[in-house]
Protein backbone atom coordinates (compact mmCIF):
# COMPACT_ATOMS: atom_id res chain seq x y z
CA UNK A 1 0.00 0.00 0.00
CA UNK A 2 2.74 2.47 0.90
CA UNK A 3 4.71 2.08 -2.32
CA UNK A 4 1.70 1.84 -4.63
CA UNK A 5 -0.11 4.95 -3.40
CA UNK A 6 2.53 7.61 -4.00
CA UNK A 7 0.30 9.26 -6.62
CA UNK A 8 -2.40 10.01 -4.02
CA UNK A 9 -0.72 12.92 -2.22
CA UNK A 10 -3.64 13.75 0.07
CA UNK A 11 -4.54 10.24 1.16
CA UNK A 12 -4.02 9.61 4.87
CA UNK A 13 -3.48 6.00 5.95
CA UNK A 14 -1.83 3.62 8.39
CA UNK A 15 -0.85 0.13 7.26
CA UNK A 16 0.09 -2.75 9.58
CA UNK A 17 1.94 -5.76 8.24
CA UNK A 18 1.65 -8.73 10.61
CA UNK A 19 4.07 -11.64 10.36
CA UNK A 20 2.36 -14.86 11.45
CA UNK A 21 3.01 -18.57 11.63
CA UNK A 22 0.15 -20.83 10.63
CA UNK A 23 -0.39 -24.58 10.82
CA UNK A 24 -2.50 -25.95 7.96
CA UNK A 25 -4.12 -29.32 8.55
CA UNK A 26 -5.47 -31.19 5.52
CA UNK A 27 -7.72 -34.24 5.90
CA UNK A 28 -8.22 -36.46 2.87
CA UNK A 29 -11.31 -38.68 3.24
CA UNK A 30 -11.00 -41.73 1.00
CA UNK A 31 -13.82 -43.83 -0.37
CA UNK A 32 -13.13 -47.44 0.63
CA UNK A 33 -14.76 -48.89 -2.51
CA UNK A 34 -12.62 -46.65 -4.72
CA UNK A 35 -9.48 -47.65 -2.82
CA UNK A 36 -10.31 -51.35 -3.31
CA UNK A 37 -11.03 -50.80 -7.02
CA UNK A 38 -7.72 -48.98 -7.49
CA UNK A 39 -5.40 -51.06 -5.26
CA UNK A 40 -7.14 -54.40 -4.79
CA UNK A 41 -7.62 -54.01 -1.03
CA UNK A 42 -7.45 -51.45 1.73
CA UNK A 43 -4.54 -53.34 3.27
CA UNK A 44 -2.55 -53.14 0.03
CA UNK A 45 -3.25 -49.42 -0.21
CA UNK A 46 -2.10 -48.87 3.40
CA UNK A 47 1.07 -50.87 2.78
CA UNK A 48 1.90 -48.93 -0.37
CA UNK A 49 1.12 -45.58 1.21
CA UNK A 50 3.30 -46.33 4.25
CA UNK A 51 6.12 -47.30 1.89
CA UNK A 52 5.70 -43.92 0.17
CA UNK A 53 4.61 -45.51 -3.10
CA UNK A 54 4.16 -42.79 -5.73
CA UNK A 55 0.84 -44.16 -7.06
CA UNK A 56 -0.69 -44.41 -3.58
CA UNK A 57 0.55 -40.94 -2.60
CA UNK A 58 -0.73 -39.39 -5.84
CA UNK A 59 -4.10 -41.09 -5.31
CA UNK A 60 -4.45 -39.35 -1.95
CA UNK A 61 -2.96 -35.95 -2.70
CA UNK A 62 -4.81 -35.40 -5.96
CA UNK A 63 -8.15 -35.82 -4.20
CA UNK A 64 -10.32 -33.37 -2.33
CA UNK A 65 -9.61 -32.50 1.27
CA UNK A 66 -10.95 -30.59 4.24
CA UNK A 67 -8.62 -28.03 5.72
CA UNK A 68 -8.26 -26.26 9.02
CA UNK A 69 -5.92 -23.35 9.66
CA UNK A 70 -4.46 -22.62 13.07
CA UNK A 71 -3.04 -19.12 13.09
CA UNK A 72 -1.31 -19.83 16.36
CA UNK A 73 0.63 -16.58 16.52
CA UNK A 74 -2.62 -14.64 16.08
CA UNK A 75 -4.31 -16.71 18.78
CA UNK A 76 -1.45 -16.77 21.25
CA UNK A 77 0.37 -13.53 20.40
CA UNK A 78 4.06 -13.27 19.74
CA UNK A 79 3.96 -12.01 16.17
CA UNK A 80 5.84 -9.01 14.79
CA UNK A 81 4.13 -5.97 13.33
CA UNK A 82 5.62 -3.37 11.01
CA UNK A 83 3.63 -0.15 10.74
CA UNK A 84 3.82 2.16 7.74
CA UNK A 85 2.07 5.51 7.39
CA UNK A 86 1.29 7.84 4.52
CA UNK A 87 3.26 10.58 6.25
CA UNK A 88 6.43 8.69 7.15
CA UNK A 89 8.35 10.04 4.14
CA UNK A 90 7.01 13.64 4.25
CA UNK A 91 10.49 15.00 4.98
CA UNK A 92 11.95 13.69 1.71
N, C-alpha and C positions, 0 to 999 in steps of 0.2 A: 504494500500500500504506500509506504513512504517514497519509494523510488518511482512508482508509476504515476504519482499524483503531482508531480512538480509543475504541471501546466495549470493547476488550479490554485492560484496564488492566495485566494481568500478563504480556502477551505480550512477549517479548524478540526483537528482530529487527534486522537490518541490510539495507538495500536499496541496491543500486547501479543507477544509471541511466546507461547508456553511450550516447553520441551518436556514431553511425557514418555513414559515407558508403558507399553500395553501388552498384555498377554491375549492372544487370539486362540480360542479353542474351537476346533472344527470336529464335528461328529458326522461320520458317514454311516448312514443306516442302509444295510445291504438286504436285498430280498433273497431269502434262503433258496427259493426255487430257481432264481436266476444264477445264484452261485453254483448250485448243483448242475444246472444246464451247462455252465461255462467250464467248470473244473471237475465235474464227476461226483464230487461229494464236498460237504462242508469241511470235513477233516483234511482233505487234500488241499483245499483252498487255504485253510489255516496253516498247514505245513509250509506251503509255498510262500505265503505272506511272511511268515516268521523267518524264512530263509532269504527274504528280500528278493524274491523272484520278480522280475520286471513285469511279466504279464499280470500277476496277482496285484502288484502295487498299482499298475496303470488302471486295472479294473476298479480299484477303490478310488483313486485320486482323480479319475475323470468323471466320477459320478457327482450327484448333488450332495450337499451337506448343510447341516445347521451350524451356525456359528454364534459364539458368545465372546464379547470383548470385555476384558477386565482392565480398565484404565487405572491401574493400581496407584500410580503417582497422583492422579486426580482425586482418588478416593482417600488416600492416606497422606497426601501432602508430599513435600520433598522434591518438587519439580522447580526448575529454573524459569524465570520470566525475564524477557528483555522487553523494555518499553520504548517505543519510538513516538515522537510527536511531530506535528506539522511545523512547529516552531523551533525545533532543535537546531536547525541550520540557518536561522535568521541572521546570524552575524556574518555569514559568508558573502 
